[in-house]
Amino acid sequence: MKKLIFLMLLAGMSAIPAAAQKFAFVDTEYILNKIPAYKSAQGQLDKMSADWQKEIEGQYAEVEKLFKNYQAEKVMLSEEMRKKREDEIVKKEQAAKEIQQKYFGPEGELTKKQQELVKPIQDEVYRAVKELAVEGGYAAIFDTASDASVLYASPKQDRSDEVLEKMGYKN
């Protein structure tokens, strides 16, 4: 979808006289990695994610252990006890899935923390890019870090360092 939009945008701009077209690109990944607050936020997110993943893996390991024990003892259990054990295993597995969803789901804790820590930094980058585009009279500024295919980008047109400067960071 991004590639289609990119190609349509590029095709639409080809109708504009060549002298009026002015393009540049930035590498948002490069820019973000030069910002200490972003690195710090990413480190916090990575640590939280790893801690939560360990917790979830522990719960799934407990489910696996219960299931193996159940399989080993199944023949010796009454129908009522088998049903009780099966229900217990299902409940434990469901609880693990709920915790996984709570932490890593679309509206989970990780997403909320990303919005809290990273989004303000990204917004600041996008404001600086927009400011650069307006001041420089660029028709478009492409991001080489995104999915849009940029087959070649001349280093002369890279404005990543200018974006960092607008944000108050020195290269």
Number of C-alpha atoms within 10 A of each C-alpha: 8 11 12 10 11 16 14 12 12 12 11 10 15 11 9 10 8 9 6 11 14 14 15 20 22 22 17 21 13 14 20 18 12 16 17 11 14 19 14 13 17 16 12 15 18 13 12 16 16 12 12 18 16 12 15 19 14 13 19 18 14 16 21 15 13 17 18 12 12 17 11 10 11 16 10 10 12 10 11 9 12 17 12 12 18 16 12 15 19 14 13 18 18 14 16 21 15 14 18 19 14 14 20 17 13 11 11 14 18 19 15 15 15 15 13 12 18 19 14 13 17 16 11 14 21 14 15 18 24 16 14 17 19 12 9 12 13 16 13 17 18 20 18 19 14 12 11 16 14 14 6 7 13 8 10 8 13 19 20 21 17 18 26 21 13 16 15 10 14 12 10
